[in-house]
């Protein structure tokens, strides 16, 4: 099934003409999860032709502006464009008041329900689960409460054998829930002939913003892809600790110890004009490191 | 003295890749006033190489998001970039809480003082006055409390006669406050020989968002430039009234009756792909009409 990550923004703190703040869109079987939402994210979604009305869940890691200032605009635009489908928001508690005071000031009653789910500040738990994916939070070490998110595709899922379905003109909705299928000749086709268990379950861990934190290693171990912030290069480790951030070395060591397949880095300090400096440093410790840049798409089915 | 307006955004409601929401920067003798602040305004300021640290006053007409969602990001970036000069904000009362809950959520204590001035909702008064300019509000007719702003250059100002100053090597700070000047030979040079009263006093009226409102005509009469929203074309007058907006005809009639020199229109509904439709309509009623578009600069000294 589709499991695809689009980078909408990957820069830190202060946006500029060519540097968008953190936001990512994860497509899990055509359910869309927005992860963080820096200022101007709604325009980034348009730029990459991603319908923001299809977003069902928004997860905000923490309440520094570069991770959420775009949310109220997105919520408002969804409303103005006639959305009626509910939107689930997972964030720390103060965001609820931040949204409410703004809707109240503009005398706005949203056309659609907003379901607010408060992120725990001292607990790690499953936030969401459906047939395809389970999402849980894990605690990070930043200057304010900050949460990482872990997305795991579920093993109960089955994969359609498309050839067989086409042959018998069976539409996918008829083989849901592991049911066998009665065809037009009243022959029973066993579900196992139509589907097979997925052997390659995708997983994605999102870590922004945090100091180096070894306790997350077992939580995210063996994920396909780890996004880990790398605000600073290795030489600025003291500045990283002071400001609650990580260096390239920190991120790469987490990736290595957790035995992840790919490491994506981002949330770069503005001081780095050439991001390859960060990439090369990261690769010294974990070779399968990649820079994120606006517009990048990582399709988990291709690796 | 400089009196120059830069359009940072001139579209309504929902931002897109090439449509920025309302924001304007008025330079009055190198004091910078930001008028409204839609999402992404800080990036627009950067795009047009306008230092946002030089902004001393922000005026927010009303609390619909397309007029202020960019403010919290601007305030935060000013802080992160080390501002220590105070910032004055003129807005309706709820904005104070909106800013405070967001600063509180991120545990931010600004490096600089924020002076919040509450706009009256049933009164029209002088909001600000210095040696150069007087700014007052006037009430508009929108779906929520909304304020227009009138900028008038002050008649007490004097203009330097630059040739004379250069000849005597007199620096401008020595001839302030109408003082005569004692030169190196102890000769007294009368101030009237160094300066002359400005005969052409600039003025600017800003009206967004509002239904047609004839009572503003005497307030803004004879201004050099009127910016008046024209969300809709004439045929959608009922939609305009319903949503608290104006048509091209409304704006042009206000301009005509108020005997302004130039009319700038903006805040266009997204339905207009070709804005010349709106311009041509406006010109039917008031010939000296101009479209605003992002990046436009209107230098009041040139007309």
HADDOCK unambig.tbl for C-alpha pairs under 7 A between the chains (distance, minus, plus):
assign (segid A and resid 14 and name CA) (segid B and resid 77 and name CA) 5.88 0.50 0.50
assign (segid A and resid 15 and name CA) (segid B and resid 43 and name CA) 6.59 0.50 0.50
assign (segid A and resid 16 and name CA) (segid B and resid 43 and name CA) 5.31 0.50 0.50
assign (segid A and resid 16 and name CA) (segid B and resid 46 and name CA) 6.80 0.50 0.50
assign (segid A and resid 17 and name CA) (segid B and resid 43 and name CA) 5.66 0.50 0.50
assign (segid A and resid 17 and name CA) (segid B and resid 46 and name CA) 6.95 0.50 0.50
assign (segid A and resid 17 and name CA) (segid B and resid 47 and name CA) 6.13 0.50 0.50
assign (segid A and resid 39 and name CA) (segid B and resid 39 and name CA) 7.00 0.50 0.50
assign (segid A and resid 39 and name CA) (segid B and resid 40 and name CA) 6.61 0.50 0.50
assign (segid A and resid 40 and name CA) (segid B and resid 39 and name CA) 6.61 0.50 0.50
assign (segid A and resid 40 and name CA) (segid B and resid 40 and name CA) 5.97 0.50 0.50
assign (segid A and resid 43 and name CA) (segid B and resid 15 and name CA) 6.59 0.50 0.50
assign (segid A and resid 43 and name CA) (segid B and resid 16 and name CA) 5.31 0.50 0.50
assign (segid A and resid 43 and name CA) (segid B and resid 17 and name CA) 5.67 0.50 0.50
assign (segid A and resid 46 and name CA) (segid B and resid 16 and name CA) 6.80 0.50 0.50
assign (segid A and resid 46 and name CA) (segid B and resid 17 and name CA) 6.95 0.50 0.50
assign (segid A and resid 47 and name CA) (segid B and resid 17 and name CA) 6.13 0.50 0.50
assign (segid A and resid 63 and name CA) (segid B and resid 105 and name CA) 6.13 0.50 0.50
assign (segid A and resid 63 and name CA) (segid B and resid 106 and name CA) 5.51 0.50 0.50
assign (segid A and resid 64 and name CA) (segid B and resid 106 and name CA) 5.22 0.50 0.50
assign (segid A and resid 65 and name CA) (segid B and resid 73 and name CA) 6.84 0.50 0.50
assign (segid A and resid 69 and name CA) (segid B and resid 73 and name CA) 6.89 0.50 0.50
assign (segid A and resid 73 and name CA) (segid B and resid 65 and name CA) 6.83 0.50 0.50
assign (segid A and resid 73 and name CA) (segid B and resid 69 and name CA) 6.88 0.50 0.50
assign (segid A and resid 77 and name CA) (segid B and resid 14 and name CA) 5.89 0.50 0.50
assign (segid A and resid 94 and name CA) (segid B and resid 105 and name CA) 6.05 0.50 0.50
assign (segid A and resid 98 and name CA) (segid B and resid 98 and name CA) 6.64 0.50 0.50
assign (segid A and resid 98 and name CA) (segid B and resid 101 and name CA) 6.21 0.50 0.50
assign (segid A and resid 98 and name CA) (segid B and resid 102 and name CA) 6.49 0.50 0.50
assign (segid A and resid 101 and name CA) (segid B and resid 98 and name CA) 6.21 0.50 0.50
assign (segid A and resid 102 and name CA) (segid B and resid 98 and name CA) 6.49 0.50 0.50
assign (segid A and resid 105 and name CA) (segid B and resid 63 and name CA) 6.14 0.50 0.50
assign (segid A and resid 105 and name CA) (segid B and resid 94 and name CA) 6.04 0.50 0.50
assign (segid A and resid 106 and name CA) (segid B and resid 63 and name CA) 5.52 0.50 0.50
assign (segid A and resid 106 and name CA) (segid B and resid 64 and name CA) 5.22 0.50 0.50
assign (segid A and resid 106 and name CA) (segid B and resid 144 and name CA) 6.93 0.50 0.50
assign (segid A and resid 144 and name CA) (segid B and resid 106 and name CA) 6.94 0.50 0.50
